[in-house]
Structures are given as structure tokens and as C-alpha cells.
Amino acid sequence: MKITIVGAGAIGGILGAHLVRAGHDITFVEAQREHVQAIRENGLKVSGEADFVVHPRILLPEEVNEPLETVLLAVKARHTAPALEPLAKHLTPGGYVLSLQNGLEEYKIARIVGEERTVGAFLTFGGHYVQPGEVSFGGTGSFCIGEMDGRTTPRLNELEQVLSALQPIKVTDNIFGFLWGKAAVGAVYFATALVSEDVPDIFDRLEYRGVLGSLAGEVVKVCQAEGVVCEVIDGFDPKIFAMAEPPEGAVNACWQAQKIYWYKHDQRRTGVWRDLAIHRRPTEVNEIVGPVVQRAQEKSIAVPRLECLVRLIKEAERGERELTLANLDELRELDRQLGQMGSN
């Protein structure tokens, strides 16, 4: 299998480096010139939970002029179309694109290359970009792949074998259940990114668990309207938070599972928080939470908490909000008011 990985940052770089080390035919396509130059000169270093260097073939986007068979798309969601559209013409008749991204990008990819050439992936292994030529592996998580229509196909079975160079892979007939479930957890993570504290410490603040769960619940309601059944994400069951009266034991189990997940990784804060606090750059809120809000509006489903979350994140992106608990307080007050309205 000849694999082209578009994006050599955290996710693409970590997975691709493991595949190179396992002896697979890998070519990276990366737009950041400093990163490309560093990899060409010194190799791609993986640090953190792993420590090794590989020397892969890497191209700038404008240097791609060859047939593409299996494309792993690992760019930020806001870069999906700009990265993929110029490459789509190079796909072979049997070629396809596997999304390794956050959000519901499979829908977008299918519009560009066709549904039959789109494969979905859900992953929660940790990592981040360190500097040109280096990515840090934060530890394993979940990793599922699936066809858009739920079929089990030969290419899925082949991908399962190849991608297991990083960690065990699961083939699923409900990839959108995992993607929507991750979107629900993602809404929670966006909220935690509004505070400069470690995620497990925020989860320990019991006064905020209610509104965090309500954010997940709003995503689930939209998911259910789409006819999709949300899957459990690393022990966190988003469906619990869409119930009128969720069982307390099940709620506590969800938060405990999240704490266990985070304590397994060397990084205790999200990439969203790093975007806001360190890199001072736009987040993926428009591409991850935005499509959920849009689909909710199309189906006349009220998602006021998600809408407020998007507003708070955008204000933080513009430097109009400090990353403090006051942001969660604002979300919690809205949640309280909506709860009172619902009880009248």
C-alpha cells in the first residue's frame, strides 16, 4: 500500500512516523516550509511517549505530481478544502481519502472526492507539534475506521493491518456514531479550553459538570435528529447527557472515565487551549461546533449553550476574554436560566 499523508503535524506526523518505522511506503505532503526543511535535513523526530527519528520522503503541496492511492488527510479542519482540492485530480481510480481530523469532515471530503472515495476515522490518541521537525506523542487512545455506508470492505481490512503499527485499530459499521460522539466530547473540551487549568482539575470542580454535560447533550440531540446513534468515547457516553433525568451513577462514571483518559497522557490540556493560550491563533470551533449548530438550526433544534460556547471561543480568539473560570460561570448561569425555563 502506497500511502500519502497530507499534514505532518501532530496526528499525521505521529502516525506517519510509526508507519515509516514499520517499513511502509509513506510520503508526506506538508505546507509549512520550515517543517519540511527540518525533516529533509534532520528527519522527523517523535518525542514524548516514544523517542525515535525517521527520514521520510516529504513534499510541498506544489511538488505533488504523481498518482495518489491511499491519502490520509491530517490537516486542521479549516484547511480541508484548500489542502484536498488540488490533490483530488491525482487520485487513482481506486484511490480514496481517510480523514484523521476532528469534526465531521467526512461530509466535506465526500463532496470533494465522492462518498465512495471517502473513509472515516475516529481517533483519540494524544500528541502535539513541538517545533519544525519534531512532534510529541502523548499516548494511545481509541482508533476506529469505517466506511461511510457502514460496510466492511477489503480496503478497511488492509488499513486495519497497516495502521496497527501505531496501536490496535477497530473496524466499525457506525463511524458516524463515533464522529458525533467525539463532537459531543469536543464541545466539552472547547469549554475547558476557556480556562487555564488542566482538564482533569476542571472536571473535579463539581459545580461545572452540569453545564459541561449539557453541552454534550445538545450535540447528542442534533445527532439523534440526524438518525445517528452516538457511540461511547473512551468510557464517556454522551447519550447520558441527553436524558431528561440522567442516572447519577452513570454521569459520575462518565467523568471518571474522562479523568482516567487524561491521566494516561503527558499533556493535560487540549489543543484548543494551546491554540488560544500559546499559539494565539484561531481554533477549529467553526469546523467542529459550527456544523453542529448549523444542522441544529436546519432542523429547528435549540442549542443555546453551544451557540454561547461558540461566541465565547470567538471572543477569546480575538483576545477579548481571559482564560478564567469566569467563562464557565457565564455558561453555567445560562444553563441555570434554561433549566428554570424548562421547569416552568
C-alpha positions as CSV (number, residue, x, y, z in Angstrom):
1,M,0.0,0.0,0.0
2,K,1.4,3.4,-1.1
3,I,0.3,6.0,1.4
4,T,0.3,9.8,1.2
5,I,-0.1,11.6,4.4
6,V,-1.3,15.2,3.9
7,G,-0.2,17.1,7.0
8,A,2.9,16.2,9.0
9,G,1.8,17.9,12.3
10,A,0.8,16.2,15.5
11,I,-1.6,13.5,14.2
12,G,-0.2,12.9,10.7
13,G,3.4,13.1,11.9
14,I,3.0,10.7,14.8
15,L,1.1,8.1,12.8
16,G,3.3,8.5,9.7
17,A,6.5,8.2,11.6
18,H,5.3,4.9,13.1
19,L,4.4,3.7,9.7
20,V,7.8,4.6,8.3
21,R,9.5,2.9,11.1
22,A,7.4,-0.2,10.4
23,G,8.7,-0.2,6.8
24,H,5.6,1.1,4.9
25,D,5.8,3.3,1.7
26,I,5.0,6.7,3.1
27,T,5.1,10.2,1.5
28,F,4.3,13.3,3.5
29,V,2.8,16.4,2.0
30,E,3.3,19.4,4.2
31,A,2.6,23.1,3.6
32,Q,4.8,24.5,6.4
33,R,8.1,25.1,4.7
34,E,10.2,25.2,7.9
35,H,8.8,21.9,9.0
36,V,9.6,20.4,5.5
37,Q,13.1,21.7,5.5
38,A,13.8,20.4,9.0
39,I,12.5,17.0,8.1
40,R,14.6,16.9,4.9
41,E,17.7,17.9,6.8
42,N,17.4,16.1,10.1
43,G,14.5,13.7,9.8
44,L,11.2,13.7,11.7
45,K,11.7,13.2,15.4
46,V,9.0,11.8,17.6
47,S,9.3,12.6,21.3
48,G,7.1,12.1,24.4
49,E,5.7,8.6,24.8
50,A,8.0,7.5,22.0
51,D,11.6,8.5,21.1
52,F,12.9,7.9,17.6
53,V,13.7,9.6,14.3
54,V,12.7,8.6,10.8
55,H,13.7,10.1,7.5
56,P,10.6,10.1,5.3
57,R,10.0,11.4,1.8
58,I,8.3,14.8,2.2
59,L,6.9,17.2,-0.5
60,L,5.4,20.6,-0.5
61,P,1.9,20.7,-1.9
62,E,3.0,22.3,-5.2
63,E,5.5,19.5,-5.7
64,V,2.9,16.8,-5.9
65,N,2.6,15.4,-9.4
66,E,2.1,11.7,-9.1
67,P,-0.8,9.2,-8.8
68,L,-2.2,9.0,-5.2
69,E,-3.7,5.8,-4.0
70,T,-4.3,6.0,-0.2
71,V,-4.4,9.5,1.2
72,L,-4.5,10.1,4.9
73,L,-5.8,13.7,5.5
74,A,-4.4,15.1,8.7
75,V,-4.7,18.9,8.3
76,K,-6.7,21.2,10.5
77,A,-10.4,21.0,9.6
78,R,-10.4,24.6,8.3
79,H,-7.8,23.6,5.8
80,T,-9.7,20.5,4.4
81,A,-10.8,22.0,1.1
82,P,-7.6,24.1,0.4
83,A,-5.4,21.0,1.1
84,L,-7.5,18.4,-0.7
85,E,-8.9,20.1,-3.8
86,P,-5.6,20.5,-5.6
87,L,-4.7,16.8,-4.8
88,A,-8.1,15.3,-5.8
89,K,-7.1,15.2,-9.5
90,H,-4.2,12.9,-8.7
91,L,-6.4,10.2,-7.1
92,T,-6.2,6.9,-8.9
93,P,-9.4,5.2,-10.0
94,G,-9.3,3.1,-6.8
95,G,-7.8,5.8,-4.7
96,Y,-9.5,7.2,-1.6
97,V,-9.1,9.6,1.3
98,L,-9.1,8.7,5.0
99,S,-9.8,11.6,7.3
100,L,-7.7,11.8,10.5
101,Q,-9.3,15.1,11.5
102,N,-11.5,16.5,14.2
103,G,-15.1,17.3,13.4
104,L,-17.4,15.9,10.8
105,E,-15.0,16.5,7.9
106,E,-16.1,13.3,6.1
107,Y,-19.2,15.0,4.8
108,K,-17.0,17.8,3.3
109,I,-14.4,15.3,1.9
110,A,-17.2,13.3,0.2
111,R,-18.4,16.4,-1.5
112,I,-14.9,16.9,-3.0
113,V,-13.9,13.4,-4.0
114,G,-17.2,11.4,-3.7
115,E,-18.6,9.3,-1.0
116,E,-17.2,6.1,-2.4
117,R,-13.7,7.5,-2.1
118,T,-14.1,8.7,1.5
119,V,-13.3,6.7,4.6
120,G,-13.9,7.9,8.1
121,A,-11.7,7.6,11.2
122,F,-12.2,8.3,14.8
123,L,-9.1,8.7,17.0
124,T,-8.2,10.0,20.4
125,F,-4.5,9.3,20.7
126,G,-2.7,12.3,22.0
127,G,0.0,14.5,20.5
128,H,1.2,17.9,19.6
129,Y,3.5,19.8,17.3
130,V,6.7,20.8,19.1
131,Q,8.9,22.6,16.6
132,P,10.0,22.2,13.0
133,G,11.0,18.6,12.6
134,E,9.5,17.3,15.9
135,V,6.1,16.1,17.1
136,S,5.3,14.8,20.6
137,F,3.3,11.6,21.1
138,G,1.1,11.9,24.1
139,G,-0.1,8.3,24.3
140,T,-2.6,5.9,22.8
141,G,-6.3,6.3,22.8
142,S,-9.1,4.9,20.7
143,F,-8.7,4.4,16.9
144,C,-11.6,3.3,14.7
145,I,-12.1,3.3,11.0
146,G,-15.3,2.8,8.9
147,E,-16.9,3.2,5.5
148,M,-19.5,6.0,5.1
149,D,-22.2,3.4,4.5
150,G,-21.2,1.0,7.2
151,R,-19.9,-1.8,5.0
152,T,-16.8,-3.8,5.8
153,T,-14.6,-3.7,2.8
154,P,-11.2,-5.1,1.7
155,R,-9.6,-1.7,2.0
156,L,-10.8,-1.4,5.6
157,N,-9.2,-4.7,6.4
158,E,-6.0,-3.7,4.8
159,L,-6.0,-0.3,6.6
160,E,-6.6,-2.1,9.9
161,Q,-3.4,-4.2,9.4
162,V,-1.3,-1.2,8.2
163,L,-2.4,1.4,10.8
164,S,-1.9,-1.1,13.7
165,A,1.8,-0.1,13.5
166,L,0.8,2.7,15.9
167,Q,-1.8,0.9,18.1
168,P,-4.7,-1.6,17.7
169,I,-7.4,-0.5,15.2
170,K,-11.1,-1.3,15.3
171,V,-13.3,-1.5,12.2
172,T,-16.8,-0.2,12.9
173,D,-20.1,-0.2,11.0
174,N,-21.1,3.1,12.8
175,I,-18.2,5.5,12.1
176,F,-20.6,8.5,12.3
177,G,-21.7,7.4,15.7
178,F,-18.1,7.8,16.9
179,L,-17.6,11.0,15.0
180,W,-20.7,12.6,16.5
181,G,-19.8,11.2,19.9
182,K,-16.4,12.8,19.6
183,A,-18.1,16.1,18.6
184,A,-20.1,15.9,21.9
185,V,-16.9,15.4,23.9
186,G,-15.3,18.1,21.7
187,A,-17.9,20.6,22.9
188,V,-16.9,19.8,26.5
189,Y,-13.2,20.3,25.6
190,F,-13.8,23.6,23.9
191,A,-15.4,24.8,27.2
192,T,-12.5,23.6,29.3
193,A,-10.1,25.5,26.9
194,L,-11.7,28.7,28.2
195,V,-9.9,28.1,31.5
196,S,-6.1,27.9,32.0
197,E,-6.3,24.8,34.2
198,D,-5.7,21.1,33.5
199,V,-8.7,19.3,32.1
200,P,-9.0,16.8,35.0
201,D,-8.8,19.6,37.5
202,I,-11.8,21.3,35.8
203,F,-13.7,18.0,35.8
204,D,-13.1,17.9,39.6
205,R,-15.0,21.2,40.0
206,L,-18.4,19.6,40.5
207,E,-20.2,22.9,40.1
208,Y,-19.3,22.9,36.4
209,R,-20.1,19.3,35.5
210,G,-23.8,20.2,34.9
211,V,-23.2,22.7,32.1
212,L,-20.4,20.6,30.6
213,G,-22.8,17.7,30.4
214,S,-25.5,20.0,28.9
215,L,-23.1,20.9,26.1
216,A,-22.6,17.3,25.2
217,G,-26.3,16.7,25.5
218,E,-27.1,19.4,22.9
219,V,-24.8,17.8,20.4
220,V,-26.5,14.4,21.0
221,K,-29.9,15.8,20.4
222,V,-28.8,17.0,17.0
223,C,-27.1,13.7,16.3
224,Q,-30.3,11.8,17.1
225,A,-32.2,14.1,14.7
226,E,-29.7,13.0,12.1
227,G,-30.6,9.4,12.7
228,V,-27.2,8.5,14.1
229,V,-26.7,6.7,17.4
230,C,-23.8,8.2,19.4
231,E,-21.1,5.8,20.5
232,V,-19.2,5.7,23.8
233,I,-16.0,7.7,23.6
234,D,-13.2,6.3,25.9
235,G,-15.8,5.4,28.5
236,F,-17.7,8.7,28.2
237,D,-21.3,8.1,27.0
238,P,-22.7,11.3,25.5
239,K,-26.2,9.9,25.3
240,I,-26.4,10.0,29.1
241,F,-26.5,13.8,29.0
242,A,-29.4,14.0,26.5
243,M,-31.7,12.3,29.0
244,A,-34.2,14.3,31.0
245,E,-33.0,12.7,34.2
246,P,-29.7,11.0,33.7
247,P,-28.7,8.4,36.3
248,E,-26.2,10.0,38.8
249,G,-24.1,6.9,38.8
250,A,-23.8,6.9,35.0
251,V,-22.9,10.6,35.0
252,N,-20.2,10.1,37.6
253,A,-18.8,7.1,35.6
254,C,-18.5,9.3,32.5
255,W,-16.5,12.0,34.3
256,Q,-14.3,9.4,36.0
257,A,-13.6,7.8,32.6
258,Q,-12.6,11.1,31.2
259,K,-10.2,11.7,34.1
260,I,-8.6,8.3,33.6
261,Y,-8.2,9.1,29.9
262,W,-6.4,12.4,30.6
263,Y,-4.2,10.9,33.3
264,K,-2.9,8.4,30.8
265,H,-1.4,11.2,28.7
266,D,1.5,13.5,29.3
267,Q,-0.5,16.6,28.2
268,R,-3.4,17.6,30.5
269,R,-4.7,20.4,28.3
270,T,-6.4,20.4,24.9
271,G,-5.1,21.6,21.6
272,V,-7.8,24.2,21.7
273,W,-6.3,25.6,24.8
274,R,-2.9,25.7,23.2
275,D,-4.4,27.5,20.2
276,L,-5.8,30.2,22.4
277,A,-3.1,30.5,25.1
278,I,0.1,29.6,23.4
279,H,-0.1,29.9,19.6
280,R,-2.6,32.8,19.7
281,R,-4.4,31.5,16.6
282,P,-7.9,30.6,15.6
283,T,-9.3,27.4,16.9
284,E,-11.4,24.8,14.9
285,V,-14.6,25.9,16.6
286,N,-16.2,26.9,13.3
287,E,-15.4,23.5,11.9
288,I,-16.2,21.3,14.9
289,V,-19.0,23.0,16.8
290,G,-20.2,25.2,14.0
291,P,-21.6,22.4,11.8
292,V,-23.5,21.0,14.8
293,V,-25.1,24.4,15.3
294,Q,-25.8,24.8,11.6
295,R,-27.5,21.4,11.4
296,A,-29.5,22.2,14.6
297,Q,-30.8,25.4,13.0
298,E,-31.8,23.5,9.9
299,K,-33.8,21.1,12.0
300,S,-35.2,23.8,14.3
301,I,-33.4,22.3,17.3
302,A,-32.5,24.8,20.1
303,V,-28.8,24.7,21.1
304,P,-28.3,27.9,23.1
305,R,-25.4,26.5,25.1
306,L,-23.5,25.6,22.0
307,E,-24.2,29.0,20.5
308,C,-22.9,30.7,23.6
309,L,-19.8,28.4,23.6
310,V,-19.0,29.5,20.0
311,R,-19.4,33.1,21.0
312,L,-17.1,32.8,24.0
313,I,-14.4,31.0,22.0
314,K,-14.5,33.6,19.2
315,E,-14.1,36.4,21.8
316,A,-11.2,34.5,23.3
317,E,-9.6,34.2,19.9
318,R,-9.8,37.9,19.4
319,G,-8.2,38.5,22.8
320,E,-11.4,39.9,24.3
321,R,-11.6,37.2,27.1
322,E,-9.0,36.0,29.5
323,L,-9.0,32.2,30.0
324,T,-10.5,32.1,33.5
325,L,-13.3,30.3,35.4
326,A,-15.5,33.4,34.7
327,N,-16.2,32.0,31.3
328,L,-17.5,28.7,32.7
329,D,-19.5,30.8,35.2
330,E,-21.2,32.5,32.2
331,L,-22.1,29.2,30.6
332,R,-23.3,27.8,34.0
333,E,-25.5,30.8,34.5
334,L,-27.1,30.3,31.1
335,D,-27.6,26.7,31.9
336,R,-29.3,27.6,35.1
337,Q,-31.6,30.0,33.4
338,L,-32.5,27.5,30.7
339,G,-33.2,24.9,33.4
340,Q,-35.6,27.2,35.2
341,M,-37.4,28.0,32.0
342,G,-37.7,24.3,31.3
343,S,-39.1,23.6,34.7
344,N,-41.9,26.2,34.4
